[in-house]
Amino acid sequence: MRSSCATQRIYKWSLPAFAGRLPDGRTYNTCPSAGVCKDLCYARAGTFRFSNVLRSHENNLQYVLDEMPAWENQMADELTHARYHPRDSRTHVRVHDSGDYFSEDYLDAWLRIMRSAPEVVFYSYTKEVALFEERVRPKPPANFRWRYSYGGTQDELIEPGHNHVDVFPDEESLAEAGYTSQAPSDLRGAYGPETLGIPANNIPHLKKRQGTSTFRALQRAANAQKRERRDKRSGPASRRPKAD
């Protein structure tokens, strides 16, 4: 894991964002419930696409895929190191600043890792709503805080009142909607209010593509278009009796 903020003691674990191909030819999708977010993702642009950064994230994924028990043991062992247990503050681990919980086995491994380090606070933004509702919410680790992230194919499963995050075009639209900005500290993802907003990253082509809508609004529109296409395919013509 790498430290992203020494003053707040935040460490991050990263996978390659969304879909790609490993050096050995295998394809992957680390964000199986990605929706409109896949075309607006900051982690698929900028420094995340530098060859050395992408290679590091793909190495992480390959380790998990090929040697999950060894990876899990190494992660648990690393978290016993003194740097994760300072006397004057708590250490935080953000699981995924790119990628997501792509399988049940991978999620379960993280839950065991979290329980092995009760003094460390783990937090995540995730679009894997159904998976979390089934395997996390009934009995979560006491030191794990998660927040559902709009812009995925499971947006409609996010229940009112659950902590969530939406991506806004800018700080002004975020404030107008009554959301609290994540910008001052990423730890608001762990400790912030139910309605957390992230202003879009200053990546010109992504900001242009997003326009004036939030990820949640864009996903709603995409879902509506999908339903309309499906309804057209199953319209009156498709229900006519077939000739003998």
N, C-alpha and C positions, 0 to 999 in steps of 0.2 A: 504494500500500500504506500501511497505517497501523501506527504503532508501538503495541504493546499492553503492552510492559514495557521501560521505558528502561534499568533496571539490568541486565537480561539481554540487551538488544538483540534483542528478538523483534519482527519485523514480520509482519503478517497480510494475506492476500488472501482476500476473502470474496465468495461468491455468495449469492443467495437460497436458502434451504433448501427442498429437495424441489420441490414443484410449485406453479405459479401462472400468472399472466397478466401479460404486459408491458403497459405503457401503450398500445402500438400494437395490442393485441388478440391477439398471438401467445401461445400457451401454452408452458410449458417444464416440464421435469423435470430438475433438476440432480443428482438422486440416484437414478439408474435402478435401482440394486440395493438400495434401501431396503426393509427388511422391517418388523418390529415397531417399529423405531426411529422410523419416520415419525410414529407416534402418541405418541411419548415424547420428541421432539426439543426440546432447550432452545432451539434456534435458530428454532423456530416459535412461540415464546412470549416474553413479557417485552419487553425493550428491542429485540430483533431485529425485533419487529413494529411498532415506532414508525415512522410514515410516512417520516420523513427517513432512518432507517437502512435500511428496506426499499427505498426509492427508490435509495439509494446502491448497494446490492448489485445491484439490477436494472439499474442503469446499467452496472455492471461486466459483467454478463452480456450486455447488449445490445451493448456494445463488442466483446466476444469473438465473439458470433454474427455481427455485421455487418462487422467489420473485423479479423478475427483476425491477419492479417499486420502491420497497423499496431499492434495491441495488443501483439503479441509483440515487435516492435521497440522500442516504448516501454518495456516492462518490462525488456528487456535493457539499454536505455540508462539507465534509472533506476538499475539495479544497479551502474553504474559511478560513481555519485555518492560523494563522500567519506564521507558518513554511513554507508554500508554497509561501509566499510573502515577501522575504527578501529585505532589502533596497539596498544591494550592488550587487545583481546578480539575474539572472532569474532561476526559478525552471523548471526542465524538468521531464516529466513522460514518461517512455518507456512502452507503452501498449504491454504487452506480451514479456517476455524473454522466455516463453514457452507457447504453445497454439497459437491460431489465431482467427480471426473474423469468428466464426463458423456459424453465421446466420445473416439474414438481420436485424432482430429485435435487436440483440446484437450490431451490427455495428451502427445502428441508435441511440441506447442508448448512445454509446460512443461519437458519433458526438454531441449529445445534451450536454453531460457532458463537452466536450471540449469547446463548445460555452459558457457554463456557467462560464468558468474560462479563460478569454482571456489573462490574464497576465502569464499564465503557458504555456510552450511549450510542446506539446505532439508529440511523434514520434513512428513509428512502422516499423518493417520489416514484410512483409506479402506475402503470396502466393495466396491470394484471388483476383486475377487480375480482373476477370470479374465483381465481386461484387464491387470493388473499381472504375472501369471504369464507372459503371452505377450509383453508389450512392455517390461517393466521388468526383471524378475529376470534374464533372460539376460545383460544388459549395462547395469547401472544406472550413472547418473552417480556418481562417487566421493563427491560432496558431498550425496547424497540419501539420507535415511533415512525409511522408511515402516513403517507398522504397520497390520495388518488389524484392523478394528473389528467386533466381533460385533453381531448384531441385524439383519443383512441377508439377502437371499435367497441369497447365495453363501457363507453360513457353512460349509457342509459341504465347501467347497473349501479351507478354511484348513488347511494341513498342520500336524501336530504339530511343535513346535519353532520355528515361525515367530513372530516378535514379534507380539503382538496386544494388544488392549485390550478389556475388558468393563466394562459399567456396572453397578455394584452399588447396592443400596438405601441403603447407608451405609458409613462407614469400618469399622465393626465386622464386618460381613459380608464385606467385602473382605479384612480381615486374617485372618479365620477360614479363608478359602479359600486363603490363602498367596500372595495377590497384593500387589504393591507399589503404594502409592497415588500417583497422578499429582498430587494436590493441592498438595504443596509447591512444585512447579515443572513447568510445562508442557513444559520441555525433557526431562523424563523420557520424553516421547513419542519423542524422538530418541535419547536415550542410556540409557534405562532398561532393566530386564531384560525377558526374554521375556514374562512375565506381568505386565501393568500393569492396574491397576484405577482406574476413575473413580467416586467417590461421586456419586450422583444429585444434580443441582442442586436447590436448595431452592425448587422451584416446586410448591406444594401439590397442585394437581390432577394434575400429572404423577407426583409421588411416590405419590399414592393409586392411580393407574392402574397403576403399575409393581408396587406391592405389595412382597412379600418376595423376588421373583425377580430374577435378572440378565437383561440383554438376551439373552445366549446361551441361557439356559433358556427364556425366553419365545419365542424364535425356534424352538427345538427343539419346543416344544409346538405352535406354529402350523404347523410343517412336518408334525408327526404328524397334526394335525387335517386338514390338506389331503390327506395320503395316505389317511386314513380315508374322507374324502368321495369321493376318486377311486376307491377300491376298491369303495365302495358303488355308484357309478355303473356300474362295470364288473363287477358281481356276476353271479351265476348267471342272473338274469332277462334281463340284457342279452346273454347268450351263447346264449339259446335259438334254435334254428333258425327262420328266418322261413318263414311259410306261402307256398306257391307262388301 
